[in-house]
Every structure is written in structure tokens, then in C-alpha cells.
Amino acid sequence: QVQLVESGGGLVQAGGSLRLSCAASGRTFTFSRSAMGWFRQAPGRKREFVAAISRSGANTYYADFVKGRFTISKDNSKNTVYLELNNLKPEDTAVYYCAARSRPSYSSDVYSTPSQYDYWGQGTQVTVSS
């Protein structure tokens, strides 16, 4: 069983910043061999891709709407993936979910669709006020 626990969400004014964390654990789960991703879901909308990082941490990929505002990173020594959110906008308000891929992947591959991931966290709420 794999557990992903997100933290770091909250209420912030437009233009502000937050740092989301996702801690992974599991007896048979090897974090260093897992590609990771962040998705978000706003009320009444479908879950959408935000950012992804390869299992090595060398490659990253972002949704177009990020436009240099968000940064994903991975610390294999802490089994944690981060999402730094800067210059937040009210339209960034959503529940942010961390996802892990346990299926085999090349060290440099990144994944941007929900079906490519195997485990999900419970989500952390990000609310941006105008």
C-alpha cells in the first residue's frame, strides 16, 4: 500500500505564494524510481494536469497555464515532491492532488494524464482571494 500525504495548502491573496509538499510512503514503494505529478480540480471542473517530474528529477513538464509561475521538485532522500506556487491568481483556486506512478518508466519520462498514475493523495485546498 502506498500513501501520499499532501500539505501546505491554504488561503492566500492574489500575487502570493505557497509551497505544497507531498510525502510518500509504502513498504513496497520506491520513491526514487517513481515519476510524480501534481493535478488540480476546481468545483464543477474536471481534474487537470499541473506539473510532472521524472523519477530521476532531471526532467519536468508543466501545463501551459503555469507560465513560469510554478516549480515542481523532488527530494528522493525525503520521499517528498514539492510544488512551489508563485504569483497566484484567483483562477488557481482548487484542490491540488499529488500522484505517483509505480509502473516502470524511463528515468527521464514525465506523465501528464491521470491514467498514467497509480496512486493519489487526498488533496490539499488552495484558495486565492482577489
N, C-alpha and C positions, 0 to 999 in steps of 0.2 A: 504494500500500500504506500502510495506517495501522497504526502501532504504539502500543499503550497499555502503559505500564510502571508497575505499582503498587509501592509501597514503604511502609514504616512499620509493618508488622505485627510481632507478637512475642508474648511471654508476659508477662502482667500479672495481678496479683491482683484479685480482685473489688473493685469500687469504684474501680479505677484508670482511667487514660485512655490513649488512643493517638490519633495523628493519621496517617491514611492519606493518601498522595498518589498521584496518577495523572498521569503526564506523557504527553502525546500528541504524536505527530509523524507526518509524512507529506507528501510533495510536493504532493499534490492535496487535502490535508485542511485545512479552515479551522476551527480550533478555536472561534473566536468565533461561528461560525454553526452550532455543533453543541450540541444538548442532550446532557446527560451523566447517567449514573446509576450507582449502586452496588447490587450484589446480593451475596448470600452463600449459601454452600452448606455445610451441616454433613454429616458422614458419614452415609450412609443416608437423607438427606433431599433433597428437590427444591431447586433453586436458587430463592431467594426475594428479592423486592424489598426494598431497604432505604431508599434515598433517591434523589431525582431533582432536577435543576436545569435550568431553561430555558436556551436558548442565550444569552440576554441576561444570565442570572444573577439576574434580578429575581424569578423565581418558584421556589419549592422545594416539594417534596412528600415526605412520609415515611410509612413503614409504621407501623401502629398500635403495634407493639411498641417503637418508638423512644421514644415518650412524652417528648419533650423532651431525651433524653439525647444524641442525635447531631445534628451540624450539617454540612450539605453546603455547599460554597462553590466558586467558580470564578474563577480568575485568568486572564483572556484574554491578559494581557501575558506570562504564563509558560507558556501552553498546559497548564495544570495544574488538575485538580479535586481537592478535598480532602474528606475525611470525618473530622470530629472525633468521637471516641467517648469519652463520659464515663460515669461510674458504670457501668462494665462489669459484666456478670453472667456466670456460667459458661455460661448458655444462649446467650450471644453468640459462643461459640467456633465458628469456621467459617473457610472460605477466603472472603475478600472479593474480589469482582471489580468492576472498573471497566468501564463500557460507554459507547460513543459512538454517536450517531445522526448519520449523514451525509445521510440523506434530508431533503428540505425540511421545515421546521417553522416554525410561527409563533414569534415571538420570546418569547412568554410561555408556550408549551406545555411541559408536563412529561410524562414517559412512565414507566409502571410495570410493563410486561411485557417479558420478554426479546425477544420477536419484534419489538418496536418499535426495537430497536437493531441496528446494523450491524457494529460492531467490539467486540471483547472483549480485555481484558488476560489475563495468565496467572494472576493471583490472588496474594494475599498472606495468609499464615496469621495468624489472630488466635486466641490461646489464653488463656482466662481461668480462673485457678485459684480454687478456693473457699477 
